[in-house]
């Protein structure tokens, strides 16, 4: 009866810009009658991912069932943030059937999975599975991010970095804990590229794990939910690069928010973001902008030099039409230069 009473949790991990939020948004709108809740962990001061998931228009996961944690990486703050968030969700009525946890792009999933052994929660929840979302378009070129050459150049120039390659380490640890791999952005690469990406993942895994391909986050919920792995019971066998560390930090990364004035041309904004990302070695941008004469809010997302944008919803009554962009990159970003470039 204890096993039946435990609420299954799916942990969705993956590097910056890999497509986690897009995958979860599709899941929420195709829940198949399940009552879902989501814990969203942001790396940055503005809850962009939580805002994207709210208002999906599906009663399966009302806005109050989406809990945002914006105090830093969940794998570092699990004791302070995760348990209260879980308590909040488990107290909801009607009871939720399944919890989805979206980690930040810089999070290591293993400490979070290990927390499911804690007495305060182990009788109430279990890890249904860890889903790692990887950028198929980048992996097709043998990279885990859009521009590793620029990152490598910055690492050489920055003597304060203490990881040999923090981007690769984060990717390797996320893959090591996976029960399912989603190879995202399949619409951006050809069959040969997808085959190369799959090979890259298989070589990084070192053990058999199912890999599914996806475009625009469209994966059948039956594939993602109901794995029934109980990952916490096997987590000690998932060997990662940080197993000998009591904790870790993210001193290798910077994150800040840039306020955007109203823009006239979305394409010009996207081009400006792409140029700035390339010039300043920015890993990830995500946020919103107000476009002159348009009643809808512009959603902007970028991974390296790849920038996309679309109108996601109307500005609310009385809502300030102010743009905000979260910028994430390796330590040493020239914040002043990036703010000047994006706010021009």
DRENROPA-211122 format. One record per residue (C-alpha): residue number from 1; residue in three letters; x, y, z. Coordinates in Angstrom, 2 decimals. Layout:
REM DRENROPA-211122
NODE  NUM  ALA  X  Y  Z
...
This chain:
REM DRENROPA-211122
NODE  1  UNK  0.00  0.00  0.00
NODE  2  UNK  2.95  2.34  0.75
NODE  3  UNK  4.29  1.80  -2.77
NODE  4  UNK  0.86  2.51  -4.27
NODE  5  UNK  0.48  5.69  -2.22
NODE  6  UNK  3.72  7.26  -3.42
NODE  7  UNK  3.36  9.92  -6.09
NODE  8  UNK  5.64  9.32  -9.11
NODE  9  UNK  8.00  12.14  -10.09
NODE  10  UNK  9.72  12.60  -13.45
NODE  11  UNK  12.93  14.61  -13.36
NODE  12  UNK  13.62  16.41  -16.65
NODE  13  UNK  17.26  17.42  -16.95
NODE  14  UNK  19.32  18.76  -19.82
NODE  15  UNK  21.74  21.47  -20.81
NODE  16  UNK  20.81  25.10  -21.41
NODE  17  UNK  18.53  25.45  -24.42
NODE  18  UNK  18.17  21.73  -25.03
NODE  19  UNK  14.36  21.96  -25.14
NODE  20  UNK  13.19  20.92  -21.65
NODE  21  UNK  10.47  23.56  -21.28
NODE  22  UNK  9.12  22.91  -24.78
NODE  23  UNK  8.91  19.20  -23.97
NODE  24  UNK  7.06  19.82  -20.70
NODE  25  UNK  4.68  22.31  -22.28
NODE  26  UNK  3.66  19.66  -24.82
NODE  27  UNK  3.28  17.16  -21.98
NODE  28  UNK  0.95  19.48  -20.05
NODE  29  UNK  -1.34  19.97  -23.03
NODE  30  UNK  -1.50  16.22  -23.72
NODE  31  UNK  -1.83  14.92  -20.16
NODE  32  UNK  -4.44  12.31  -21.01
NODE  33  UNK  -6.52  12.91  -17.89
NODE  34  UNK  -3.63  12.90  -15.42
NODE  35  UNK  -3.56  15.62  -12.76
NODE  36  UNK  -0.05  17.02  -13.03
NODE  37  UNK  2.11  19.39  -11.02
NODE  38  UNK  5.41  20.96  -12.06
NODE  39  UNK  8.40  22.21  -10.09
NODE  40  UNK  10.48  24.57  -12.24
NODE  41  UNK  14.03  25.39  -11.18
NODE  42  UNK  15.48  28.54  -12.75
NODE  43  UNK  19.10  29.67  -12.92
NODE  44  UNK  18.58  33.40  -12.83
NODE  45  UNK  16.45  36.09  -11.27
NODE  46  UNK  13.39  35.91  -13.55
NODE  47  UNK  11.13  32.85  -13.78
NODE  48  UNK  10.93  32.62  -17.56
NODE  49  UNK  10.36  28.86  -17.78
NODE  50  UNK  7.61  28.88  -15.17
NODE  51  UNK  5.88  31.71  -17.02
NODE  52  UNK  6.04  29.70  -20.26
NODE  53  UNK  4.37  26.72  -18.62
NODE  54  UNK  1.59  28.66  -16.94
NODE  55  UNK  -1.52  29.34  -18.94
NODE  56  UNK  -1.17  26.28  -21.14
NODE  57  UNK  -4.95  26.14  -21.22
NODE  58  UNK  -5.23  22.65  -19.77
NODE  59  UNK  -7.10  21.95  -16.53
NODE  60  UNK  -4.80  18.98  -15.93
NODE  61  UNK  -2.18  21.36  -14.54
NODE  62  UNK  -3.65  24.64  -13.25
NODE  63  UNK  -1.30  27.56  -12.61
NODE  64  UNK  -1.29  26.94  -8.86
NODE  65  UNK  0.22  23.49  -9.52
NODE  66  UNK  3.30  25.08  -11.09
NODE  67  UNK  5.88  25.95  -8.42
NODE  68  UNK  8.88  28.08  -9.39
NODE  69  UNK  12.21  27.92  -7.55
NODE  70  UNK  14.44  30.81  -8.61
NODE  71  UNK  17.01  30.74  -5.81
NODE  72  UNK  19.71  28.98  -7.79
NODE  73  UNK  20.43  25.45  -8.86
NODE  74  UNK  18.11  22.92  -7.21
NODE  75  UNK  20.92  20.38  -6.82
NODE  76  UNK  22.65  22.92  -4.55
NODE  77  UNK  19.56  24.09  -2.62
NODE  78  UNK  17.60  20.84  -2.45
NODE  79  UNK  17.28  20.89  1.35
NODE  80  UNK  16.01  24.46  1.48
NODE  81  UNK  13.80  24.55  -1.62
NODE  82  UNK  12.77  21.11  -2.81
NODE  83  UNK  11.10  19.72  0.31
NODE  84  UNK  8.90  22.81  0.91
NODE  85  UNK  7.89  22.83  -2.77
NODE  86  UNK  7.02  19.15  -2.55
NODE  87  UNK  5.02  19.73  0.63
NODE  88  UNK  3.09  22.49  -1.13
NODE  89  UNK  2.20  20.28  -4.08
NODE  90  UNK  1.30  17.18  -2.07
NODE  91  UNK  -1.12  19.24  0.02
NODE  92  UNK  -3.13  20.22  -3.08
NODE  93  UNK  -6.73  19.08  -3.54
NODE  94  UNK  -7.57  17.28  -5.67
NODE  95  UNK  -4.45  15.17  -5.26
NODE  96  UNK  -1.93  15.20  -8.09
NODE  97  UNK  -1.22  12.01  -10.03
NODE  98  UNK  2.28  12.88  -11.22
NODE  99  UNK  4.93  15.54  -10.53
NODE  100  UNK  7.31  16.81  -13.20
NODE  101  UNK  10.52  18.49  -12.02
NODE  102  UNK  12.40  20.64  -14.52
NODE  103  UNK  15.95  21.28  -13.33
NODE  104  UNK  17.99  24.25  -14.44
NODE  105  UNK  20.33  23.73  -17.36
NODE  106  UNK  23.30  23.77  -14.98
NODE  107  UNK  21.92  21.30  -12.44
NODE  108  UNK  23.34  17.89  -11.67
NODE  109  UNK  20.42  15.46  -11.26
NODE  110  UNK  22.13  12.98  -8.92
NODE  111  UNK  21.89  15.04  -5.68
NODE  112  UNK  18.21  15.63  -6.39
NODE  113  UNK  17.52  11.92  -6.94
NODE  114  UNK  19.42  11.08  -3.76
NODE  115  UNK  17.10  13.41  -1.83
NODE  116  UNK  14.28  10.94  -2.46
NODE  117  UNK  15.87  8.77  0.25
NODE  118  UNK  15.24  11.44  2.89
NODE  119  UNK  12.82  10.30  5.62
NODE  120  UNK  10.66  13.41  5.12
NODE  121  UNK  9.73  12.44  1.58
NODE  122  UNK  10.69  8.83  0.76
NODE  123  UNK  7.33  7.43  1.86
NODE  124  UNK  5.42  9.97  -0.23
NODE  125  UNK  7.18  10.17  -3.61
NODE  126  UNK  9.37  8.11  -5.91
NODE  127  UNK  11.42  8.90  -9.02
NODE  128  UNK  9.43  7.45  -11.91
NODE  129  UNK  12.41  8.21  -14.15
NODE  130  UNK  15.07  10.73  -15.12
NODE  131  UNK  14.60  12.15  -18.63
NODE  132  UNK  17.64  13.85  -20.13
NODE  133  UNK  16.95  16.21  -23.04
NODE  134  UNK  19.94  16.74  -25.33
NODE  135  UNK  20.36  19.18  -28.21
NODE  136  UNK  20.33  17.00  -31.32
NODE  137  UNK  21.32  19.86  -33.61
NODE  138  UNK  24.44  20.63  -31.56
NODE  139  UNK  25.34  16.96  -31.06
NODE  140  UNK  25.09  16.39  -34.79
NODE  141  UNK  28.20  18.59  -34.95
NODE  142  UNK  29.81  16.78  -32.02
NODE  143  UNK  29.02  19.51  -29.46
NODE  144  UNK  26.79  19.77  -26.40
NODE  145  UNK  26.20  23.52  -26.96
NODE  146  UNK  25.99  25.74  -30.00
NODE  147  UNK  29.53  27.18  -29.92
NODE  148  UNK  32.02  25.20  -27.87
NODE  149  UNK  34.93  26.70  -29.81
NODE  150  UNK  34.16  30.13  -28.36
NODE  151  UNK  33.72  28.63  -24.90
NODE  152  UNK  37.08  26.88  -25.14
NODE  153  UNK  38.73  30.14  -26.14
NODE  154  UNK  37.20  31.89  -23.15
NODE  155  UNK  38.32  29.14  -20.80
NODE  156  UNK  41.91  29.56  -21.94
NODE  157  UNK  41.66  33.32  -21.40
NODE  158  UNK  40.06  33.06  -17.95
NODE  159  UNK  42.60  31.73  -15.46
NODE  160  UNK  39.98  31.69  -12.68
NODE  161  UNK  38.05  28.77  -14.15
NODE  162  UNK  38.74  25.66  -12.07
NODE  163  UNK  36.93  23.08  -14.24
NODE  164  UNK  38.73  21.71  -17.27
NODE  165  UNK  35.49  22.00  -19.20
NODE  166  UNK  32.40  22.81  -17.07
NODE  167  UNK  29.99  22.51  -19.99
NODE  168  UNK  31.12  18.99  -20.81
NODE  169  UNK  31.08  18.01  -17.13
NODE  170  UNK  27.49  19.13  -16.64
NODE  171  UNK  26.42  17.30  -19.80
NODE  172  UNK  28.22  14.09  -18.79
NODE  173  UNK  26.66  14.05  -15.33
NODE  174  UNK  23.17  14.63  -16.70
NODE  175  UNK  23.54  11.80  -19.20
NODE  176  UNK  24.94  9.48  -16.53
NODE  177  UNK  21.72  9.65  -14.48
NODE  178  UNK  19.25  9.25  -17.35
NODE  179  UNK  16.61  6.54  -17.67
NODE  180  UNK  15.45  7.97  -21.00
NODE  181  UNK  17.17  10.29  -23.50
NODE  182  UNK  15.18  12.70  -25.66
NODE  183  UNK  17.18  13.77  -28.70
NODE  184  UNK  15.57  17.14  -29.37
NODE  185  UNK  15.40  19.51  -32.35
NODE  186  UNK  15.16  16.69  -34.86
NODE  187  UNK  13.55  19.13  -37.29
NODE  188  UNK  16.82  21.12  -37.50
NODE  189  UNK  19.06  18.29  -38.73
NODE  190  UNK  18.96  15.67  -41.47
NODE  191  UNK  19.00  11.90  -41.01
NODE  192  UNK  22.79  11.76  -41.08
NODE  193  UNK  23.03  14.44  -38.41
NODE  194  UNK  20.58  12.60  -36.17
NODE  195  UNK  22.58  9.41  -36.56
NODE  196  UNK  25.75  11.26  -35.50
NODE  197  UNK  23.94  12.78  -32.53
NODE  198  UNK  22.65  9.40  -31.44
NODE  199  UNK  26.17  7.97  -31.66
NODE  200  UNK  27.50  10.80  -29.49
NODE  201  UNK  24.90  10.07  -26.82
NODE  202  UNK  25.49  6.32  -26.91
NODE  203  UNK  29.23  6.82  -26.49
NODE  204  UNK  28.68  9.19  -23.55
NODE  205  UNK  26.24  6.84  -21.79
NODE  206  UNK  28.32  3.74  -21.27
NODE  207  UNK  25.15  1.71  -20.57
NODE  208  UNK  21.96  0.87  -22.47
NODE  209  UNK  19.36  3.64  -22.26
NODE  210  UNK  16.42  4.20  -24.60
NODE  211  UNK  16.86  7.20  -26.93
NODE  212  UNK  13.86  8.82  -28.61
NODE  213  UNK  13.97  11.57  -31.22
NODE  214  UNK  11.75  14.63  -30.99
NODE  215  UNK  10.91  17.80  -32.88
NODE  216  UNK  9.30  20.79  -31.15
NODE  217  UNK  9.05  18.83  -27.92
NODE  218  UNK  6.42  16.47  -29.30
NODE  219  UNK  6.87  13.23  -27.39
NODE  220  UNK  3.95  10.98  -26.46
NODE  221  UNK  3.32  11.34  -22.68
NODE  222  UNK  3.05  7.55  -22.52
NODE  223  UNK  6.76  7.45  -23.41
NODE  224  UNK  7.77  9.98  -20.74
NODE  225  UNK  5.51  9.05  -17.83
NODE  226  UNK  4.97  5.71  -16.17
NODE  227  UNK  8.52  4.40  -16.54
NODE  228  UNK  8.28  3.01  -13.00
NODE  229  UNK  12.06  2.90  -12.56
NODE  230  UNK  12.34  4.05  -8.95
NODE  231  UNK  15.64  5.69  -9.89
NODE  232  UNK  16.51  6.50  -6.28
NODE  233  UNK  17.02  2.78  -5.61
NODE  234  UNK  19.72  2.60  -8.30
NODE  235  UNK  21.25  6.07  -8.12
NODE  236  UNK  24.45  4.92  -6.40
NODE  237  UNK  25.20  2.87  -9.52
NODE  238  UNK  24.97  5.95  -11.75
NODE  239  UNK  28.61  7.07  -11.69
NODE  240  UNK  29.22  10.78  -12.29
NODE  241  UNK  32.19  13.13  -12.31
NODE  242  UNK  31.13  14.68  -8.99
NODE  243  UNK  30.70  11.50  -6.96
NODE  244  UNK  33.69  12.32  -4.74
NODE  245  UNK  32.46  15.84  -3.96
NODE  246  UNK  30.23  16.63  -1.01
NODE  247  UNK  28.79  19.55  -2.96
NODE  248  UNK  29.51  21.68  -5.98
NODE  249  UNK  28.96  25.25  -7.07
NODE  250  UNK  28.43  27.18  -10.23
NODE  251  UNK  31.20  29.73  -9.95
NODE  252  UNK  32.03  28.92  -13.55
NODE  253  UNK  28.78  30.54  -14.71
NODE  254  UNK  27.28  34.02  -14.72
NODE  255  UNK  23.57  34.86  -14.98
NODE  256  UNK  21.87  38.25  -15.03
NODE  257  UNK  18.79  40.02  -16.38
NODE  258  UNK  18.79  42.75  -19.03
NODE  259  UNK  15.80  45.12  -19.22
NODE  260  UNK  14.69  45.74  -22.81
NODE  261  UNK  12.97  48.86  -24.11
NODE  262  UNK  10.06  48.44  -26.50
NODE  263  UNK  11.31  47.23  -29.89
NODE  264  UNK  10.10  48.03  -33.38
NODE  265  UNK  11.30  44.95  -35.28
NODE  266  UNK  11.45  41.42  -33.77
NODE  267  UNK  13.83  40.24  -36.50
NODE  268  UNK  16.23  43.06  -35.74
NODE  269  UNK  16.11  42.17  -32.03
NODE  270  UNK  16.83  38.50  -32.79
NODE  271  UNK  19.76  39.51  -35.01
NODE  272  UNK  21.12  41.77  -32.28
NODE  273  UNK  20.86  38.99  -29.70
NODE  274  UNK  22.59  36.51  -32.03
NODE  275  UNK  25.43  38.93  -32.76
NODE  276  UNK  25.86  39.71  -29.07
NODE  277  UNK  25.86  36.03  -28.12
NODE  278  UNK  28.58  35.29  -30.65
NODE  279  UNK  30.71  38.30  -29.70
NODE  280  UNK  30.38  37.78  -25.93
NODE  281  UNK  30.35  33.96  -25.69
NODE  282  UNK  26.81  33.81  -24.29
NODE  283  UNK  25.46  30.30  -23.79
NODE  284  UNK  21.76  31.00  -23.40
NODE  285  UNK  19.22  33.83  -23.53
NODE  286  UNK  15.51  33.64  -22.80
NODE  287  UNK  12.87  36.21  -22.04
NODE  288  UNK  10.18  38.54  -23.34
NODE  289  UNK  9.94  41.79  -25.29
NODE  290  UNK  7.26  44.33  -26.11
NODE  291  UNK  6.87  45.19  -29.78
NODE  292  UNK  5.56  48.64  -30.72
NODE  293  UNK  1.97  48.50  -31.98
NODE  294  UNK  1.51  44.82  -31.10
NODE  295  UNK  -0.93  43.68  -28.40
NODE  296  UNK  0.91  40.39  -27.83
NODE  297  UNK  4.08  39.65  -25.91
NODE  298  UNK  7.12  38.45  -27.88
NODE  299  UNK  8.87  35.36  -26.51
NODE  300  UNK  12.58  35.22  -27.36
NODE  301  UNK  14.87  32.22  -26.82
NODE  302  UNK  18.43  31.69  -27.94
NODE  303  UNK  21.11  29.04  -27.69
NODE  304  UNK  24.44  30.47  -28.77
NODE  305  UNK  23.88  32.01  -32.20
NODE  306  UNK  20.50  30.31  -32.74
NODE  307  UNK  17.70  32.70  -31.78
NODE  308  UNK  13.97  32.10  -32.20
NODE  309  UNK  10.98  34.30  -31.40
NODE  310  UNK  7.19  34.21  -31.54
NODE  311  UNK  4.20  35.92  -29.94
NODE  312  UNK  3.04  33.76  -27.04
NODE  313  UNK  0.12  35.65  -25.46
NODE  314  UNK  -1.63  39.01  -25.08
NODE  315  UNK  -0.29  41.50  -22.57
NODE  316  UNK  -2.59  41.36  -19.55
NODE  317  UNK  -4.82  44.25  -18.46
NODE  318  UNK  -2.64  46.68  -16.54
NODE  319  UNK  0.47  44.58  -17.15
NODE  320  UNK  3.59  46.67  -17.75
NODE  321  UNK  4.85  46.19  -21.31
NODE  322  UNK  8.44  45.74  -20.21
NODE  323  UNK  10.95  43.40  -21.79
NODE  324  UNK  13.38  41.26  -19.80
NODE  325  UNK  16.05  38.90  -21.08
NODE  326  UNK  17.95  36.41  -18.90
NODE  327  UNK  21.56  36.00  -20.05
NODE  328  UNK  23.59  32.92  -19.04
NODE  329  UNK  27.23  32.20  -19.84
NODE  330  UNK  30.56  31.19  -18.42
NODE  331  UNK  32.19  33.29  -15.72
NODE  332  UNK  33.63  36.55  -16.96
NODE  333  UNK  30.80  37.78  -19.17
NODE  334  UNK  31.11  41.50  -19.97
NODE  335  UNK  27.76  42.48  -18.49
NODE  336  UNK  28.06  46.16  -19.37
NODE  337  UNK  28.82  45.41  -23.03
NODE  338  UNK  25.97  42.91  -23.27
NODE  339  UNK  23.50  45.33  -21.69
NODE  340  UNK  24.56  48.09  -24.10
NODE  341  UNK  24.22  45.79  -27.11
NODE  342  UNK  20.82  44.35  -26.17
NODE  343  UNK  19.30  47.63  -25.00
NODE  344  UNK  20.34  49.63  -28.07
